[in-house]
Amino acid sequence: GYLQVYFRSGWQVKAFDFQYFEELYDVRIVLESAAVARLEHMDIEAHPVIAELKRTWLVTEAERVQEGARVSALDERFHCALVEAAGNTEMARMHFEITEKIRIIRRLDFTQAPRIDATYAEHGQILSAILQRRTEQAQQLLKNHIDVSKQEVRKITLHRLHTARQRNASQAPGA
């Protein structure tokens, strides 16, 4: 969906639609918050998906993954796993489809080390609140986490678009 294809004349990259991506982020918040609410009524201590998340995110600083691409995949897994753990396959399917659509920009969030550290801290706080059955706190932490990520990705995307435009302008004939 990022290309406009023209019959017999080629293709063009579509203009980046921030509104569309921000709406997808908002839907993520709704789905993930609903999943956290469902987890409150489940036996999460014995849940294998929750155990997987604890092994990944409740670790010492020395055990943290620092490679951006790998952290991006782990982050994606964290959010998908929360929805999967809630046990509603349709919610999980919808969430996965949204994840697929925003993956191209979500990965930008892990190009800076401070965001990797923040992600570990924030996921740990969310997970701890879930484990302590503090649902409203977990939902608020989750919303804040996704909102900050959305803002960071927006800043990075704007910066990269600006840099690309400057580079193209300087390479244009007569520049």
C-alpha positions in Angstrom: 0.0 0.0 0.0 3.0 2.3 -0.2 3.1 2.5 -4.0 0.8 3.9 -6.6 1.0 1.7 -9.7 0.2 3.3 -13.1 -0.9 1.1 -16.0 2.0 1.0 -18.5 3.7 4.0 -17.1 5.4 2.8 -13.9 4.9 3.5 -10.2 5.3 6.2 -7.6 5.8 6.2 -3.9 2.7 7.5 -2.2 3.0 10.5 0.1 3.4 9.6 3.7 0.1 9.8 5.6 0.7 10.6 9.2 -3.0 10.7 10.1 -3.4 7.1 8.9 -0.5 5.8 10.9 -1.6 7.8 14.0 -5.1 6.2 13.7 -3.5 2.8 13.6 -1.5 3.5 16.7 -4.8 4.6 18.4 -6.5 1.3 17.5 -3.5 -0.5 18.9 -4.0 1.3 22.2 -7.7 0.2 22.3 -6.9 -3.4 21.5 -4.0 -3.7 23.9 -5.9 -2.0 26.7 -8.8 -4.4 26.2 -6.4 -7.3 26.3 -4.9 -6.2 29.5 -8.4 -5.9 31.0 -9.1 -9.5 30.0 -5.8 -10.7 31.6 -7.0 -9.5 35.0 -9.5 -12.4 35.1 -7.1 -15.1 33.9 -4.5 -17.3 35.6 -1.5 -15.4 34.3 1.0 -16.8 36.7 0.9 -20.1 34.8 0.4 -18.6 31.4 3.2 -19.6 29.0 3.0 -16.4 27.0 3.3 -14.2 30.1 6.3 -16.4 31.2 7.9 -15.7 27.8 7.5 -12.0 28.3 8.9 -12.1 31.8 12.0 -14.0 30.5 12.5 -11.3 27.8 11.7 -8.1 29.6 12.2 -8.6 33.3 16.0 -8.9 33.0 19.1 -7.0 34.3 20.6 -4.3 32.2 23.5 -6.6 31.3 21.0 -9.1 29.8 19.3 -6.6 27.6 19.5 -6.9 23.9 21.0 -3.7 22.4 20.8 -4.4 18.6 18.0 -2.2 17.3 16.5 -4.7 14.8 16.3 -7.4 17.4 14.8 -5.1 20.0 12.2 -4.0 17.4 11.2 -7.7 16.8 11.1 -8.3 20.6 9.0 -5.1 21.1 6.6 -6.2 18.4 6.4 -9.7 20.0 5.6 -8.1 23.4 2.6 -6.2 22.2 1.3 -9.0 20.0 1.8 -11.5 22.9 -0.2 -9.3 25.3 -3.2 -9.5 22.9 -2.6 -13.2 22.2 -2.5 -14.0 25.9 -6.0 -12.5 26.4 -7.4 -15.4 24.4 -9.5 -13.6 21.8 -8.2 -14.8 18.4 -10.1 -12.1 16.5 -8.5 -9.4 18.6 -5.1 -11.0 18.0 -5.7 -11.2 14.3 -6.8 -7.5 14.0 -3.8 -6.5 16.2 -1.4 -8.5 14.0 -2.8 -6.8 10.8 -2.2 -3.4 12.4 1.3 -4.4 13.5 2.1 -5.4 9.9 0.9 -2.0 8.6 3.0 0.1 11.0 6.1 -2.1 11.1 7.8 0.0 8.5 7.8 3.1 10.8 7.9 1.3 14.2 11.4 0.1 13.5 12.6 3.7 13.5 12.0 3.8 17.2 14.9 1.5 17.9 17.6 3.4 16.0 18.6 5.2 19.2 20.0 3.6 22.3 17.9 5.7 24.8 14.7 4.4 23.2 15.9 0.8 23.6 16.6 1.4 27.3 13.2 3.2 27.7 11.4 0.3 26.0 12.9 -2.2 28.5 12.0 -0.1 31.4 8.5 0.6 30.1 7.7 -3.0 29.2 9.0 -4.1 32.6 6.6 -1.6 34.3 3.7 -2.7 32.2 4.3 -6.3 32.8 4.8 -5.8 36.6 1.5 -4.0 36.8 -0.2 -6.8 34.9 1.3 -9.4 37.2 0.2 -7.4 40.3 -3.3 -7.1 38.8 -3.1 -3.4 38.7 -5.1 -3.2 35.4 -5.8 0.5 35.2 -2.1 1.3 36.0 -1.0 -1.2 33.3 -3.4 0.3 30.8 -2.2 3.8 31.5 1.5 2.7 31.3 0.7 1.0 28.0 -1.0 4.0 26.6 1.8 6.3 27.6 4.4 3.8 26.1 2.6 3.7 22.8 2.0 7.4 22.7 5.7 8.2 23.3 6.8 5.7 20.7 4.3 7.2 18.2 5.8 10.7 18.9 9.4 9.5 18.6 8.6 7.7 15.3 6.9 10.9 14.0 9.9 13.0 14.8 12.4 10.6 13.2 10.2 10.2 10.1 9.9 14.0 9.7 13.6 14.4 10.1 14.3 11.7 7.5 11.9 13.1 5.1 13.4 16.6 5.5 16.9 15.2 5.0 15.8 13.3 1.9 14.2 16.4 0.4 17.3 18.5 1.1 19.5 15.8 -0.5 17.2 15.6 -3.6 17.1 19.4 -3.9 20.9 19.6 -3.8 21.3 16.9 -6.5 18.7 18.4 -8.8 20.0 20.0 -12.1 20.8 23.6 -11.6 21.2 23.3 -7.8 
